[in-house]
Amino acid sequence: MVRTFDGGHRLKLARLNRALTYRDIERISRILSERYSDDRFTVRISALADIEKRCVVPTIFGLYTLCLIYELDIPTVIEWYGFWPKDRDRKVVEQYIRWVG
C-alpha cells in the first residue's frame, strides 16, 4: 500500500534520476509557463522543496509540469498521493445523475 507521503519522495527520486537540480526544474517550468501564457505552470524552488521534503501535494498545474519534465504518467503519480480512481465511482455518479434527472 502506498502512503500519501511517498509522492514527494518518489518525485524527488524521479528528479534525481534525471540529474536535475531545483534550479533546473524552476527554469524548465518557467519556459513551459511562458509557452502556455500561464504562470501556474511554474514550479518554484520553494514549492518543489515543500513537495519533496514536507509532503505538500502539488497543484494540478505543478503536477502536470513535473510529470512532463520527469516523463511520468499523471495517473501513476496521483496514486502515489493515495488517490485510486475507480470505474465503479464513475458508475455511482452516473446513477445519481439519472436518478435526479
N, C-alpha and C positions, 0 to 999 in steps of 0.2 A: 504494500500500500504506500502511495506517495503522500508525504506530509506537505502541508502548504509552504513551509519554509524551504523546501527543496527547490522551488522555482528559481529563486535568486542565485542559489549555489550552482544550479545547472546552467543558468545563463552565464555566470562567471566562467565556468568551465568551457562553455562554447566560445566565449570571447578569448580566453587564453589559448584554446586550440587553434584559433585563427591568428594568434600572436598580435592581438590588437590591444592598445592601451585605452584608458579612459578618454584621453585626448583624441585618439583616432575615432572613437565612437562619436564623440561630440562633433568632430569635423565632418564625418561622413553624414551624420544625421542632419547637420545644417545644410549640406548640399541637397539632401532629399527635401528638406523643408522649403528651400528656395525653389526647387523643381515643382513642388506641389503648391507653392504660394501659401503655405500654412505652417506657422511656427510650432504647432502642436506636435509635429513630427520630430522636432529637435529633442534629443536626449542629452540633457546637460550632465556634466561630470558629477555634480552633487546628487542628481536624481539616480544616476547609474550606481553610485556608491550606496545610496539608500536601498536600491533594488537588490544589489548583491550582498550587502552586509546587514541590513536592518529588516529584511523580509518585507519590504514595501512592494506592493503589487503595482506593476507599471500601468499607465493609462493604455487605452486601446491603441492610441497613436504611437506611444512608445513601444508597446508590444509589437506592433506591425513593423516599426523601424528596426528593432533589434532582431526580429525574425528574418527580415530581409538581409540585414548585414551579416548575421551569423548563418544564413542559409538553413533556417529551421522551419518546420511545419507549424503554423499557428495552432491548430487543434492539439498537437502534441504538447506545446508549451503551456497552453491553457490547462491541460491535465496536470502539469507539474504544480499548478496552484490549487489543485483539489477540485477542479470542475470537470465532471464527466458528462458531456451531453449524451442524451439517450433518445432514440427514436420514440420510445414509449411516452416521453414527455411531450413530444410534438402531438401525439395522438390525444393526450389529455386536453391540450389546448384546442385542438380541432373539435373534440366532442363538446367542450364548453361553448365554443362559438356556435355550433349547430344548435345547442340547447337554448342559448339566449337569443339566437337569431330567428 
